[in-house]
Amino acid sequence: MTDVVSQMGIAFLGTRLKRLGERMQAGAAAVIADAGLPIQPGHMGVLAALRDGPLPVGQLADRLGTSQPGVTRTVGQLVKLGMVEATAGADLRERRIALTPSGKAAARRAENDIWPRVGRAAESLFAHGEAEAFLAQLDRLEAGLAKATIAARAAPRLSLVEYDDSLARDFHDINAEWIEAMFRLEQTDREVLENPRERIIEPGGAILFVAAEGLGIVGACALQKTGASGFELTKMGVRETARGLKAGEFLLDAVIDRAGSMGADPLYLLTNRKCAAAIHLYEKLGFAHDAGIMAAYGTRYERCDVAMRYRG
């Protein structure tokens, strides 16, 4: 029978490692049961970590390199088995997890008998010297994932693209897509989208795009000069097909940086409360709601009911 998981190669590495782990855990569970201990392989890490003394759940999770909720579940299971107990720490709000006498006995039994036997069995799967090399590879994998998750590594690479007239259609279509989906194109929208060089570039503004590897241009944003040093951050949109790539955040961060180099003061934007996700992103990157901006510029768009100013 075809082994689909192994046949799929490195793309199924996580699935294959999980399958391998389940097989090894099943074998370790049989060894533990044979030794007469009422615990599971998944409990062993907690017993090992607590041999040197009590720890708060957070520190216990850090030592095991796993999630705090997962450790909390394991601790709860061990409490029911009488292997660990929660004690008050120096800070009375902090609960520390400690081995009970039964837990200490189980940890000693595991250290002296079970772990050596399981270790020898696992090592027998390798040729001489290969086990250490395999563990070193696992160390590198874990260190790599700590720096960037699979999701981050799988996302298409994003890059910044400067405006030229060949991208005028992209600028129009990207923004028309989201405006018409939520509102309607107003005359001021059409004037800017149909004449980006005349309305944005030539008066001293800028238009930046974000490109995603394999997808091409997926987002656009403009800085429109509206005063001696004032700029409106406007016409920012990301194609529906590129949602979830963080292209909007990448682009907004770059546009804010460009505005700073252009001496934008104020740097502001006008939007509508229906654009909740966009407003959240603006707030995250330093924009704040501003009544003065609304009074000065808010009438430019019929749909405008939110005005924000960049505070940094």
N, C-alpha and C positions, 0 to 999 in steps of 0.2 A: 504494500500500500504506500502511496506517495506521502511523504512527510512535508506537508505544505509549509509549516513553520520554518523548517530548515531550508527548504527550497527557496523561500523568499529572501534569504540572505540577511544583510545587515539591517535592512528596513524593519525586520521583525526581531531585532536583538532583544528589546525589552520583553516581548512575549516569550522568546526562547529562554531568557534568563529566569523569567518567572516560572516557566515549566520546569526548568532544571532545579530551581529552588524548591518547588513543591515536591519533586522526587527525592531530593536530599533531605528535606524536612520530614517526609514520611519515614525514611530510613532512620533518622535521628529519633523520631517519636517511638519507633519500635525498640531502640536501644534504651531510651528513658523508661519505657513501660517495663522492659525486662529487668531494669534495675529497681523497680518497685516504687518509683517516684510519681506522684499524682500531678505532674506538670507537663507542659507542652514545650516543643522547641522554641516557640515564640516567647516563652517566659525566660529563657536562659540569659538573654542579654541584660534584663533587669537584675537578675540575681548576680551576674558578673559585675555590673556597674555598682551595686550596693555593697560589695564585699569590703570596701574601704570605709564605709560609714554612710549615714543618711544623706539624702539629697532631695532638694525640691524637685517637683515634677519637671519644671523648665530645664534645670541643669541635667536631669536624667535624660530628657529628650535630646539635649545637645550632645551628651556623651554617646548616645546610641545613634545619633544622626538621623533621627526620625521625627515624625510630627508629635506635638504635645497631646492632641486628642488620642492618637494611637497609644501613646505611653499611658495615658490616663485609663484607657480601657484595659490594658494589660495589668496595670497596678490594681484595678478593681477586681480582676480575676484572681490575682495573687492574694489580695486581702481575703476573699472568700475561701481560699485554700489555706489560710492561716500562715502564709509565707512572709508577708510584709504587713506593716502597719503604718498609719500616718501619725506623726508626732508633731508637737508645736516647736517651731524654730525660735531663734532669738527674737525675731520679729513675729509677734503672736499672730499676725495675719498670714504668715507663711507656714504651710504645712510641709513637713519633710517626711520622705518615705524611707523607712528603715526595715531591715530584715528582722523578723522574729526569731526566736531560738530554732523553730522548725525551718525557717528560711535559711538560717546560717548553716544548719546541718545539711540541707539540700544543696546549698552552694558548695560546701566542702565535698560532698559526695560527687557532685557534678565535676568539680575541678580535679578530683583525684581519680575518678573512674570514667565518667561519661564523656567528657570533652576529649581526653586522650584517645579513647576508643574511636569516637567519631572522627577525630582528626586523622588517626592512622588509616581509617577506612577511606576518607576523602583523598588522602595523599596517595593511596594505592591506585587511584584512577589516573595518576600522572606518571610519566617516565621520570627518571632521576633528575632532580633540579627543576623540573617544569612547574611544580607547585608554587615555588617562590616567584617565578616569572609571571605566572598567571595572577597571583595576588597583587603583584606590582602593576599589572595591566588594570586590574580592578581599581586600584588606588588612583591611577590616572583617569579612568572613566569617571569616578566619583568626583575628583577634583575638577574635571572638565564640566560636569553637570552643575557643580556648585557655582561656576563662573557664568554659565549660560544654559538654560533648560533646552530640552529637545524642541519645544515650541518656538523658542527664540531662534534656535539654530535653523529650524525648518522654514522660518518666515523668509520671504524674498528680500534680498538686500535692497535698501532704499537709498536713493541718491537725489541730490538737488540739481535742478536744471534751470538755467536762466532763460528769460523770455527772448524769443525772436519771432519774427512774423509768421514763420511756419507753424508756430504753436497757437496762433490766434484762434483757430477752430477748436482746439482742445480747451482753451480758456473759456470760450463761449459754451461749449457743450457740457463741460463738467459743472458749471454753475447753473446753466439752464435746467439741468437734470434735477438738482435738489430744490431749486426755487419753485419750479413748476409742480414738483411732487407735493410741496407743502403750502405754497401760496400761489401767486401769479406774477408773471414778469411785469414790473412797473416800467414806466418810460425811462426812469433813471437807470434801471438795470440794463435795458436795451442799449442805451447810449454808451455805457461802459463796455458791455460785452461785445458789441458790434464794432467798437472803435478803441480797442485797448491801447494801441500806440498813441493815438491822439489824446485820449482821456486819462491815461495812466503814465505812460513812459515819458512822453515829451514834456509834460509839466514838471517832471522831476521825481516821479514815483518809480515803483518797481513791481514786477510780477515774477513770482517764483513758482516753480512746479516741483512735484515729487514724482520720481519714476520708481517703479518696483521691478525688480529683476523678473523677466519673463512676461511682464504685463504692460510695460511701457509707461507712459504718462498716466498717473492715476489721481493726481490732485493738483489744485492751483490755489494761489492766494495772492492778493494785490495789496500794495501800499499806495494809497491815493493821496497826493498832497492837497491839503485843504486850507493851508495858511502859510505864513512865513516859515514856520517850523512844524506845524501840525500835520499829522498824517492819520488817515482812516485806514485801519486794517479791514479790508473788504473783499468780497467775492472769494471767500474761502470755501472750497468744496472738495470732496473726495468721491470718486466714482463708487457706485453701489457695489460693483464687483470687487472692490478693494477694501471693503470694510473689514475690520478685525486685524489689519496689518500694522496698526498704529501709524499709518501714513499721515494722518491729520496732525498728531502730536509732533511727529518728526518735522513736518512742514511748518507748523505754527512756531515751533522753537526756532527754526531757521529764520523765519520772517521777523520775529521779535529781535533776533540778533542783528538782522539787516537794518531794521528800524533804528536800533541803537547806534549803528555806524553812520546812519544818515542824520543823526541828531534830532530824531522825532520827539517833539514835545508840544502838545500832548500826542501820545499814541492812543487811539481810541477805536472803538467798534460799535456798531449799531446792529441789533438783532431782535429776535422775537422770542418770547418765553416758550413757544412751542419747540424751539431748538434746544431742548434741555441738555442733551448730551454735549452739544457744542459749548453751551454756557459752562457746564461743569469743567470742560477742558480749558476754557479761557480762565476760569477761576484758578484751576490747578497751576497754570503757567504765569499767574501774576496779575490778571485783570480783576478790577473791582467795580461794582455797580456805582454809577456816578450821576447824580442829579444834574450837575452842571453841564456835563456832556449832553445829557438828554435835552436840556433847555437850549443849548447852543446848536445842536446838530440833529436832534431827533426827528424833526419834520421832513427830513430828506426822503424818508420812506413811509408809505402808509402803514406798512406792517410793523414798523419799529415800536416796540414797547419796552425794550431793554437797551440801556446805553452803559458802556463800560470803559474805564480808563486803565491803562497799564501802570501799575504801581511797582512792579519788580519784585 
